[in-house]
Amino acid sequence: MDSTNNTFTEYSIPAAEELVQNHFGLKATCEHLVGYSEQNFKVTTEQGDRYILKISLDETDLQEYDFQHKLFVHLKSKRQASPTVVLSTSGLAYATIADNPSKQFARLLTWQEGKVLGRINRRPPSICRSIGTITAQNTTALQDFEHPFARRFFSWNSDDALWAQTHINHFEGKRKHWINEVLLRYEEMLPKIKKLKKSVIHNDINENNILYDLDHFNPIATSLIDYGDAIYTSRINNLAIALAYLFQYEEDILKITEHVLSGYQEVLDIDSEEFDCLFDLICIRLVISLVHAAQAKIENPDNTYTQSSVEGCWKALERLLDCGQRKFYLFTQLSTGRIVPTFEQFHKQLPQLQVNIKDLLAEDHRSSIHAIDLGLDSDFVPHKEDPYYEETFRINMNRVQQKYPDSFLVGGYGEIRDFYTTNAYKVNGLEGDVYRTKHLGIDIWLPEGTVLYTPWTSTVKMVSRSNDHKDYGTLVVLEHSISDVVFYSLYGHLSMSTFEELTVGQGFEAGEPFAKLGTYEENGHWNPHVHVQLILDLMECTDNFDGVARPDQWNIMSQICPDPGLIFRDLHVSSSSSLVDDLMKKRQKVLGYGLSVSYDDPLHMVKGDGVYLIDEHGQKFLDTVNNVAHVGHENFAVVQAAQAQMATLNTNTRYLHPLVLDYAERLKATFPESLSVLHFTNSGSEANELALRMAKTYTQRENILAIEFAYHGNSQATIDISSYKFNAKGGAGQPEHTFLLDLPDALRRKYGGREDSATMYIEDALSYIRNLINQGHTIAAFIHEGILSCGGQIVLPKGYLKAIYQAIREQGGVVIADEVQVGFGRVGKHFWSFELQDVVPDIVVMGKPIGNGHPLGAVICTESIAHAFNNGMEYFNTFGGNPVSAAVGRAVLKEIQERGLQQNALEVGLYLKKGLLALQQKFVSIADIRGEGLFLGIEFLDEDQHPDAKITSFIANAMRKRSILMSTDGPDHNVLKIKPPIVFTKDHADHLLSNLEDLLLIIS
């Protein structure tokens, strides 16, 4: 053992093990745990029983041990999870282990099962709600517990925090200002705090004292440990402390509070006085932590543990102060269903407050309104990459105005808009990025310079200016006080002259002009209009106020900023959207019963944007599985090509058209010279069907050789060669003319795990082919993917295709490469996946990415096969290869080649794979990382090396909650597949990797 000072001894592991045996009669092994005022060890006996050993490192009052012992007994009587004190060999609740000038003591407590919350990076809603629940349960259980030691002075007691005022000079700059601001507010609130309900509380509900459930598929906090700071104080401090520590790790403090309160109030009501003080008690706890850390750094600068939470505390304090007490108070009130009296009074007096739109726009001749749909799926709004976006928008608006000359054109309240899916409106939510997309006001399109008149007696409360693109430009907020009701009206996108002429405090009588609309250059770069918003509480805002809200906070923000149509009688234009449940019911009635949806919690997608899909709430989901949108969802060049050709000509394939031929020549140039004749289809399934016809016609044979668990399409002929379908539920089994090679899985199955697996799979395949021929089963074609997708992203063994190609051709068959999933540069190293094995097939099939979502497929073959197929039966496909499809296909090809997207797939794929391999080193559940470019697979096995479909499904669904789309595959559904649009970047890869790691931390 090593002495750390002249008074107390710090124990080594061997010394701790000796202590446990000598004083508690247990032969056990010890391992270090973190501790603050005590040295802690995890103790495991030879029988597997576990305990925690706590050794004092400071002055100890034996009353404290009695206090904790009786507290644990009390908690047990309330059926609360808590440790039990193990008596020493002397029959006491502690052991005296050193007789120095101050005695040193040790205690042994039973171990509590669970994982420590501090080991994970994120706090999902289920954790937050359950922390609220166990905090309330703990508070309730201890409210009738008394002990003299609980009423001691304790510097960690938030009810006695004025001592911190004498230490404010430990800080400087803005941080000193924050500390001083909190302490001043606290001193003002102290008379209220002293009157709050009191009880003994845990008083230290932080990430290292919370255990969460071992059931990783629904992680919830289950119990608390370490009652060393328990004290008699305001009972609401238990909640305030839990929130203070949660705020250190998550930016989304209002959503955290909402979830925690929902769990807390299931057990214990919060009274209005406690709500009034909650914000200040959270702040003062953070200040206490920071002052203690500052003192500890001076007294013991080498102790890094005392500084471990400092930066987190500063972040939490900054977040709270940025939010402000009023906003925090309103959100906590409204999220718990409480009524705000001032809001209630506004609605009661509403008839006396109502006006008409003409009271705002007195000089305008129009007499009615016409609603403009600016929602996510509106065809009124141009593509965001359109270089003439503003001009197109203006033309669209003018066209509607000409059609409705006597109407105001109005955009609706509550509308979800694509304008707001940019990073400027992004916040870091509990489970992923959240976008403020829901419109809190009403927009009225008017000529620049239009004069606005105040409908009520008004005082200028706010006038501000932002030159940022797509911000307010000039913003004005007016305060109105009518019949003892105070409310506010906001007007955005105003002129520079309005900003220069108005001053805060300036008054206007009803009917007076107060502002003008700005030009495009001065109104935030919008087509001229005014944003009108009703506000019932400014929440201490002085220079700005949000005009759009997060959809997941709409229930709160819509009460703070109700529909302006409530007060402008003739301006009620609200937006509505289809609910997922309603869509599911309709889908089940009208669509095929065998058509499933992705995820346990289905998604309603309404828009695409590069590597993202956007749901009906305007929330963006990183798409890692949609290899159809090869060059990005709604790629502007592709959309533009389709629109232009659709507006010119679309006809069947019996007419000559140079665009079709130009595209065919460009596509043909990506292949080896021997592949020279193209046939166009409408899908990959149709292309595979055609390839099979070609092979059978050319060879005059019927038998097809495929690979086990492959999938080649949804037509009958392609189902018949896809064991992924015909051997699955509902399948008819293996057809007479289909033969299968074993899935060449290097990890599992027949030769999985063997160093010579490649050789063995190749030898088996060749032996199988020889046996088929010997039995008279000559083969028309061997069909394969370059990497087996439904087989679980299986990379074929080196030399595998070359050996089989030779064997098939020697017996007179042909080879079909199915590039529907992995073609067009996705594998990075080559444009086509068959090139990975240095082979040239006789027929190549294309689909999915070829049209970026447009119905297009193709088959390319050798001249000899094309001649044989031209046997008198015409191949005619009405729309396969029509001018519109050719325009789309050419645009896709040009995007890949001109933007270097194959190289991007290589570089980002290597970067992502390296990150995944690093995760494999950390987590034993990851059995394999495989694939090429941006076509990768992650295979999960359990501790017995069996396929773990449960974990794989959990991750896919949990990632969906984090706004990342992933999907499972493989024969055992235990493989996560990654095949995003190939515009995927390293930043997207980092986002994917960090979220994967966080989930794996939770479940490992």
N, C-alpha and C positions, 0 to 999 in steps of 0.2 A: 504494500500500500504506500501511497505517496502523500506527504503532507503538503497541503496547498497554502496553509497559513499557520500561525502559531496556536490556533485554537481548535480548528476542526480538521478532520482527516477525510480525504477523498479516497475512496476504495477502488482498487483494481478488481478485475473479474475474479481472479483466484481468491482474493481476500473476501469478496462478497459471498462467494460460494462457501468459504469456511465459516463466515458469519451466519449464514442461513442454517448450516448444520449445527453449529455450536449453540445458537440461541433459539432456533425453532425446530430442531430435530429432524431436518429434511436434508437428504442427500440430493443435490440438484446442480444443474448448470445454469449460469447466468449470462445475460447479454445486456449491454448498455441501452438505456432509453434516455430521451431528452428530459431535462428537468430545469427548474428555475431556482427555487430556494431549497430543493432537495435533490440528492443524487438518486436516480431511479434505475432499477434493473428488472428485466424480465427473468423470472425464475421458472425452470422446468424440471420437475422431478423425474426420477428413473421410471416411475409409473405413468408419466405423461401429464400429470397434474401441473397446472400453471398458476403462477402468482406474480405479484409485483412487489418488489422490495424497495422501500423508501427510506433513505438515510438522511438525517438532518444535516444541513450545512450552515445553520444559523442558530441564533438564540431560540430556544423552544420552551413554550409554556405548556406544561403537561395538561393543562385544561383543554388545550387544542386537541390533543389526542382523545380525551374523554368526549369532547364535543363531536368530533368526527365519528367516533365509535357509536355514540348514541344516535347521531344523524343517520348512519347507515342502517341501524336497527329500525329506526322510524320509517325510512324509505322502504325497507323490506315489508314492514307492516302495511304499507300502502300499495304493495305489489309493484313497486318501482324497481327497475333493474339498477342494482348498485353492488359495490363490492362488499365483502364481509371481512372483518378484522380477524386475522389468525393470531391466537394468543401465543405468547412466547413460552419457553420451557419454564419460566417463572410464573406463568399464569396471568401475565399482564398483557395489555393491548399494545405493548411496546417492549423493546429490549434496550437496556442501557449498555452501550457498546464501547464507551470511552469515558474515562474519568479525568478529563482535562480541566482547566480552569472553568470551562462551561461544559456541561455534560452533553454527550452526543448520543442520539437515539436512532433506533431502527424500527420500522413497522413492516409487517407482511400482510398484504391484502390479497383476496382471491382475484383471479383474472376475469375480466369481462370479455366475452366473445364479440367479435366484430372487427371491421376495418376502420382505421383512423382516417377521418375525412381529409386531414391535411395532406394525404398522399396523392390526391387527385387535383387536377387543375381547374375544373369547372364545377359549378354547383347547379345541376339541372333542377327544374321545377319540383320534381318529386322529392329531392333532397331538401329544398327550401321549405316546402309545405310540411314535411315531417320534422324539420328542425323547429318550426313553429309549434307543432303538436307536442314534441317532447319537452320543449321549453315551458309550455303551459302546464303540462302534466307535472313537471318538476316543481313549478311554482305552486300549483294546487296542493301537491303532496306535502310541501313544507310549510304551508301557511298556518298550521296549528302546532308547529314544532318550536320549542323554546329551549334556550340554554344560555347561561350567563356569558359565555365566551363569545356568543354571536353579536353581543352589543358593544364590543370593544371598538376603540378607534382603529380604523384600518385605512391606509392611504389609497387602497383600491375600491373604496366605497364611494360611489358616485354621489351619494347624499352629503358627503363631507369633502368636497373637492376644492374648497377655497385655498387649501394649503398650496395648491399648484401656482397661485398668483405670485408667490415669492420666488419662483423658478423661471419666470418668463424670459429672463436675460440669457437663458441657455440657448435661445433662438435668435435669429436675425432675419431681416428682409421681410418678404411677404409671408413667410411661415410664422414669424413672430407676430405679424398682424393678424393672421388667422387665429393663433392661440389667444391673443388678447381679445379678439372679437367674440370667441366662444366663451371665454371667462366672464366678460362683461354681460353677455346675455344670460349666462348661468346665474350670475349674482342677482340679476333682475328676476329670474324665475324661481330663485331659491325659496321664497315664501310659499309659492304654490307647491314646490317639490316637497317641502316639509310636511304638507297636508295630505300627501298621497298615501294610499293603503300600503302598509308595511308588512313584511314577513322575512323569515330567513330564506335566502335564495342561493343558488349555486354560485353565481357572481363571476363565472369565468367560462362562459359557453363559447369557446373558440374552436378552431379547426382541429386542434390536437386533443381536445377533450370531448369530441363527438365521435361516436362509433356509428358506422352505417352497416346495413344488413349484408350478410354474405350472399344473399340472393341477388346476383348482379344484374338480373334481367329486369328488376324493378327496384333500383337502389333507393333506400329510405334510411334516414337517421333513426336509430333505435334506442340509444342510451347515452348517458353522460358519464364521464369519469373525472377523477381528480377534484375533490371537494375542498382542497386546501385553502381556497379563497372565500368559502361560504361565509355569509355575513347577514346581519339583520339590517334591512334597508327597504327602500321603496320596491315593491314587488315588480313594478314595470321595468326595473333595471335589468331583470333577467332577460326580457325581450330586447331591451335597448342594447345590451352587451352582445347578444347573439347577432343582431343586425349589424352592429359596428364591425364585427369580425367578418361577416359575410361581405360587407361593402369593400373590404380590402382586396377581394379577389375578382369581383365582377363590377363592370361599369354600370350595369342596368339596375341601379339601386331601387328605383320605384317598382320595377317588376319583382325584384327580390322581396321587397316589403309586402307587395300584394300577395305573393305566394305564402310567405311566412305568416302573415296575418290570417290568411284563410285557414291554415292549420292550427294556429293559436286559438282562434275564436271558436273552433269546434269544441274546445275544452273549457276555455275561460274567456269571459267577456272583458273587454277593455272599457273602462268608464271614460267619460268626456274629459275629466281632469287629467287622466293618464295620457290620453291622446294629445292634450295641449302641451305636455312636457316631453313627449317621446323624442322629438327631433333634438332638443337641447341635451337630453340625457345620452343620446347616441354620440353627439359631438363631444360631450365632456368625458365620456369613456375613452374616446380616441385621444383626447388631450392628456388624460391621466397616463395612458400608455406611453405617449411621446415624452412626457416629463420624466417618467420612471426610466425610460431608455436613455434619455439625456444624462440623468444622474448616474446611471450604471456605467455609461461610457467614460465618465470622469473618474469614477471610483475603481472600475475594473475594465480598462480599455481592451484587454485581451479576451474578454468573454464575448464571443460572437453571438451566443444564443440570445443574450439580452437585446441584441440589435436586429434579430431576425425578422421582426414584423414592422420595423420602423417605416420603410418605404410604403408598405401596404397601408399603414395608418395615415400617412400623408395623402396617399391617393384617395382613401376613403373620405378624409376630411375635406379635401378639395371637391370631391364629387358632391358631398352634402352641401357645402357652402355655395357651389354653383347652382344646385337645385333650389336652395332657399327654403326657409321654414314654411312659408305660406303654401308653396307648391307641394311640399312634402305633406303638409297637413291636409290639404284638399284631396290629394290622391289617396291618402290613407282613409280619410272619411268616406269618399265616394266608392273606393274599392271594397269597403266593408258594408256597403249598403246604407250608410247613414245619410240623413237628410241635412243639407246645408241650408240654414234658415233664410239667408239672403237670396238663394236660388229659388226657394219655395215662394218667397214674397214676390219675386219678379214674375213668376207664372201666374200668381193670383191677380196681379195688377196689369197683366198683359193687355186686356181690352183698352185700357187708358193710354197705352204706349204705342199702339199700332198706327202706322202711316202707310202711304202708298209710294210706289216707285217714283211717281211724279214729284213727290216732296223732295226727293234726292236729285232728280234730273228735271228741274223746272223748265228749262229751255227746250227740251226735246219734244218733238211732235208725236212720237210713237205712243201707242195706247195699249199694246198687249205685249206678251212675251212669247218667245219661241225657244224651246230647250235645245241646246247643242250637246251632242254626245261626244265627250272627250275621254271616255273610258279606255281601258287597256286594249280592248278589241275593236275600238272605233276605226272605221275606214276614213274618217274625217281628218285624222292626224297623220301627217306624212311619216315615212320611215326616218328614224333618227339620224341615219347616215346620209340622207338626201342633202346634197350640197345646196339645194334651193329650198330648204326646209321652210324658212320664214315666208318666202314668196308663195310657195305652194299652200301654206296654211292661210295666208291672206287671200289667195284666190278662192280657196274653199269657203272662207268666211264671206267674201263678197258675193259669191254665187248664192249662198243661202240668204244673205240680206236682200239681194235682188228679188228672190222668190217671196220673201216675207218683208216687204218694205215698211210696213206699219208696226213691226214687232221689234222689241229689244231681243238681241241674241244673248242667251244666258246659259252659263255652265253650272251644273248642279252641285248642291251641297252633299257631302258624303261620297262624292265620286272618286273612284280609284283611278289614278292617272299615271301614264308612262313617263310624264315629265319628271316624276319624283323617284325614279328607280336608279338614280345616279348616286355616286359616293357622297355628294353633298347632303343627301337625305338619309344616309346610312348610320345606324347606331349598332353598337356591339351588344346584342341581346344575350339572354342566358344560355341559349343553345346555338346561337349563330347570328349572322347579320340580320338586322331588321330594318325595313325602310319605312319612312314616314310618307305614305302614299295617299292618304284619304283626305280629301279636300274639306277644310273647315269653314269655307265661306261660299259665296256665290260670285261668279264672274259675270260682268256685263260688258259686252264689246261695244265700244263707243269711239268716235273720232278723237284723235289727239287734241288736246286743248279744251275738251268738254268741261264745263264748269259744274262742280258739285255744290249742292246747297244742303245745309244741315237741317234735318227734319225736326230736331228738338233743340231747345236751349242747350248750349254745349260749352265745355271748357277744353282747350287743347291739353291733353294729358301726356301725349308723346308725339314727337316729330323727329324722324331719323332718316338717314340716307345710307344706302348701300349701292356701290357700283358693281357688285359681283354679278356675273352672268346668271340670269334666271332667278335673281332675288327680287325684292320689292321695289328697287329704285327708291323713290321717296315714299315713306310710310307715315300715316297720320292716325292717331287714336284720339277720339273725342270721348269725354266723360259726360254723362247725362244723369241728372238727378230729378226724378219726377215722382210725385206722390210717395216720398220717402223711399223710393227705389233707386238705387244707383246701378247703372250698367254702362257699357262702353261699346262704341262702334269703331271698327278699324277699316281703313281705306288704303289699299296698296297700289303701286305702279303709277304714282303721281309725278308731277313735273318738278323740275329743279326750282322753278320760281316759287312753287308751294313750299318747298323746303326752306328757301331763303326768306320768305315773308312771314311764316308762322313761328310763334314762340310758345313754349310751354306756359300754361296759365292764361293764355289769351282766350277771351270769351266771345261767343256768338249767340245771337238770338235766333230762334227758329225761323227758317226761311232765308237766312243770310248765306251768301256764297263763302266758301272757305278753302276750296282747292280746285286744281285743274289736272286733267289727265296728262301724263307725260308722253313724249315721243318714244319711238323704239330705242333710240340711243340713250334716253335718260330714265326709262321705266323698268330697267332690268333686262332689256332686250326681249320684249314681248310685243306681239301685235297689240296696239293700244286697247286697253280695257281697264276696268277698275275691279279690284278684289274687295268685296264687302263682307265683313265678318262681325258677328255679334259676340261680345265677351262679357261674362258676368263677374269675372274676377281676374285681374291682371297678374296675380301671383307674384307681385313685387317686380315685374318686368318694367324696365325704364327706357329701353332703346330698341326693342324688337319684340315680336310675338309670333309664334309659329302659325303659319297658314295651312299647314297640313299635319295630320296626326298619324301615329302608328295605328294600324287596324286593331292590334291587340290591346290598345288603350282607348279605343273609340267609346266604350261605355262610360269612360271618365271624361274624356275631352269633349264629347258631345253634350255633356251637362255643363261644362265650363263655357263652351262655345256652341250654343244651340243654333238650330237652323234659322238663318236670317229671315226666312219666309214666315216665321212666327210673328215678326214685328213689321215686316214689309208685306202687307196682306196679299198683294198681287205678285209676289216674287218667290213663291214656293216651288222650287225645282229641286227635288231630291233624287238621288240615284239609288238603284237597287241592283243586287246581283243574285245569281242563282246559288242556292245553298247546296253543299255537297250531298247532303242526305236526299234532297229532292232530285238531284241529277242521278243518284244511284238508283232510286226507285223507278225513274223513267227509263234508265238504261236497262234495268232488269225486265222491264215490260216489252221493250221494242228491239233490243239487240240479242244476238245469239247467246244462249245460256252457257256456252263453253268459253266465253270471252271473259278472262279475269282482269282485275285491276292491280296495279302495283301498290304495295305497302298495306299494312294493317289499317292505316289511317289514309284513305284515298285522297288524291290530289285533283283539283280542278285547274288545269293549266289553260291559260288564255293567250299567252304570247311567248315568243322566243327572242333571245338576244345573245348571239355569239355562243358562249359556253353555258349560258343560263336559260332556264325556263322560268316563266313568271306566272304565279298563280292568280286566282281571282282577287286576292288582297294586295296584289302588286309586290309580293315578296319573291325575291330571286333565289332560285335553286341552282347550285353548281351541278351541271349535268356531266357525270363521269361514265354514263352507260350508253348514250345515244349516238352510236356510230353511223346512224343514218344521216344526221345533220353534220356531215363530214367537214365542211368548211365553215361551220357555225350556223346556229339557228337563224333563220330569216336573213341570211347573208345578202347584203344589199345588191352586190353585183349579180347574184343569181336571181333575186327577186326582180331586178330591173330588166334582166334579159328575158325572163318569162313574161313580164308585163308588156314589154315592147313587142315581142313576137306574137303574143296572144292578141294584141291590138291590131296586128297586121294580117296574119294568116295562120290558121291551124286547120290542117286537112289530113286525109289519110295518106298512106305511103305509096300510092300508085302514081303520084305526080312528082315531077322533077323539082328538086329544090337545092340550090347550092349550099345552103347552111347545113343541111343534113350531110352532104358529102364532105364539107370542110371539117365538120365535127368527126366524122368517121376517119378521115385521114389523120387528124390530130390524135385520136384515141389509138388508132393502129400503130402510130409511131412510138407508143410507150411499150410495145411488145417486141419480143424477138422476131426476126425476119420471117421465120416459117409460119407464124400466125398472121394471116393476111386477109381473111374474109370475115366481115362483120354481119351479124343479124341483130336487129334491135327488138326488144320486147318491152312489156309494161312493168315487169317486176323480176326479182331474183328467182322466185319460184318458177315463173314462166320460163325464164332463161335456163334453169336447170332441167326443166321438162324438155325444152327444145334440145339441149345438149344430149340428153339421153336418147331422144329420137334420132339425132344425127349419128351417134355411136352405134346404135342398133341397125340403122340403115346401112352404114358404112361396113360394118362387120358381118351383117346378116346373122347376128346372134342376139340372145335375150338376157344372158346372165350379167349381173352387175356386181362388182366387188366394191364394198364400202368399208369404212372403219366403224367399229363399235361406238355407240353413243353419238354418232354424227347426226346433224340435222341439215337437210338440203332444201326444204320448202314445204308448202302446205297443199300442193296439188296431190292427187292420188299417186301418180308415178313417183313423185319426190318423197311422199310419206313412205312408200314401199321400199325405199332405200335408206330410210332414216330410222335406225333402231331407237334413237332418242324418243321417237313417237310410236313406232309399231310395237315396241316391247314395253311401253309404259301403260298406265291405266287407260282403258278404252281402246287400246291398240289390238290389232288382229293377229299379232305375232309375225314372225319372219316369213315373208313370201317365198314362193318356190324358187324364183330366179334371183334372189338376193343372197349374197354371201358376205360374211363379215370377218375382218381382221380384228384381233384383240386391240383394245385401246392401249397404245404404247406409252403407258404412264410410268415415268421413271421413279416416282415417289412410292406408289402403291401398286396394287393389282398384281398381275402374274409375276413380273420381274422387278417390282418396285423395291428400291433400296439397294439393288445390286450394282456394283461398279460396272459390270458387263451387261447392264440391262439393254443398252442400245443394240449390241451384237445379238443378244438373245431374241429381242423383238423382231429384228430383221430376219434372223434365221427361221424363226417360227412363221413369219409371213411368207417367206419363200417356200418353206415346206408345205404350208397350207395351199398355196397356189399350185404347186406340183401335184399335190394330192387331188385337187379339184380337176385338173387336166387329166390325170390318170383315170379318174372316175367318169370322164366324158363331159365334164362341165366347163367347156371352153368359155372364156370371159369376153364379153363385148367391151366393157370399159371398167376401169378402176377410177372412182371418184373420191376426191379428198379435199380438205381445206389445208391451207399452209400451216395454220395453227388451229387446233380443234376447239371451237368456241363452246358449244353445249357439252362437250366432253370435259370441260373445266379449264379452258385456256391451255390445253396441253401442247407443248412444243414438241414437234416430231424429232426423234433421235437423228443425229447426224448420219447421213448416208442412207437413211430409211427410204426416201422417195426415189433416189437414184437406183437402188436395188430393185424396188418394186416396179418402177417404170420399165426397166430392162426385162424383167420377168413377164410382165403383161404384154409388152410389144413382141417378145419372142414367140408367144403363143397366139399372136394375131390380133390382140386387143388394142384399144386406144386408152389414153389417159385424159381425164377431165379434172381440171383444177377449179375448185369452187372458191372464188375470190369475193363472194358477196359480203362477207364479214370483214375481211382483212386486207382488201386491195386498196389501190389508189394512194400509196405512200404511207399508209398507217404504220407499217412495221419499221419505217425509218431507214433501215439499211438499203432497202430496195423499194421500187414502186409496187411490185407484186410479191406476195408472200411466197410463191413457189420458187422465186429466185433465191430465197434463203438457203435452198438445198441444191442450187446449181443444176436445175433441171428445166426442161422446156416441155410443157404438156402439148397435147394435140388439140385440145379444146379448153377454153377458159370462159368461165361464167362470171358475169358482173351483175350487181344489183345494189340495193340500199344506198351506199355513199355516192353512187354514180350520178344521182340526180338531187342529192342533198334533201331528200324528202319528196321530190317530184316522182311520180310513178314512171320509172325508167329502168330497164335492164338491157343486157347485151350478151351476146355469145360471139366469141372470135374463134376461128378454127383454121386448120391448114387448107390449102387449095384442094387437095385430094379429097378431104372430107366434104368440102363444100360442093365439089363436082358430084360426088356420090349421092349427096342429099338432094341434088337437083335431078330427081328421078322421074319427073313428070307430074308429081303431086306438088302443086305450088305451095310454097310457104307464104301465106299472106297474114299480116297482123295489122288490123285497121289503124291502130294508133302507135304501134311500136316504132319509134324512130320518127315521129311526126315533127314538123318544124319547131313547135314549142318545146318539145322534149329535147330536140337537138340543141336548141338555144340554151336550155338549162344545162345539159350535159357539157357543152362547150364552156359555159361560164364556170362550172365547177372545176373543170380541167385547168382552165386559165388561172383560177384562184390558187390551186395547188402549186402550179408551176411558177407563176409570177410572184407569189408571196413566199415562196420557199417553205411550204408547209410540210413537205416530206422531211426536210432537214429539221424543221421544228419538232416533228414527231420523234425523230431520232434523238435530238438533244434533250428535249423535255422528258421523253420516255426513259432515257438513261438516268437523268436526274431523279425522276420519280422512283425508278426501280432501286436506285442506290438508297433513297430514303426508306423504302419499304424493306430492303434488306437490313437496314439498321434497326428497324422495328422488330424484325424477326430475331435479331440478337437479344432483344430485351424481353420478348414475350414468347413463352414456350408454346402457346396455342397456335402460333403461326408456323405451319409445317413447311410451307414452300412459297417462294416468290418466283414467278416464271412469266415468260412472254417476251415480246419484242416491241420496241417503239411504244406507241400508245395503245397496245393491246396486251394487257397484263392480267395476271390472276394471282389471288392470295388464297391459299388453301389452309383451312383450319382443322386441326385434329384435337381430340380431347386428351386427357392425361394417359389414357390407355391406347393412344394412337388410333382411335376410331374416328370416322368422319363426324365433325361437330356442326351439324346443320343448325342446331339451336343458337349457338353463338353467332354463326354467320347471318342468320335471319335477324337476330337481335341487332347486330351492328348495322345492317342495311336499314332497318326501321329506325334505329336511333340516329343514324346519319341523316335520314330524311327529316327528322325533327330539328336537326342542325342545318337544314337547308342545303344538304348535299345529297344528290341522288346516286345511289349505288344499287346493285342488283346481284342476286345470287345465281349460281349455275353449277354445272357438274352433275354427274350421275347421282351423287349423294347430297346435292344441294349445299355443299360445304365450301364453295369457292366464291369469293367476291370477284366480280369481273370489272375491269377498268378499261373502257374503250370510249373515251370522250371525243367530241369534235376535235379535230387536229389543230385547231387554233388555241388549244389548251396551253397555258404558259407555266413557267416555273412558280410564279406567284400562286396560281391555282393549285399547283402540286403541293406547295407549302401549306396552303389552307387545308387541303385534303389530309396531308400527313399529320398536321397538328391535331386535327379532330379525331383521326383514327387513333393516334397515340393516347389521347385523353380517354376515349372510350375503352381502349385496351387496359389502361390503368385502372379503370373502374371495375372491369370484369376479371382482371388477372388474379 
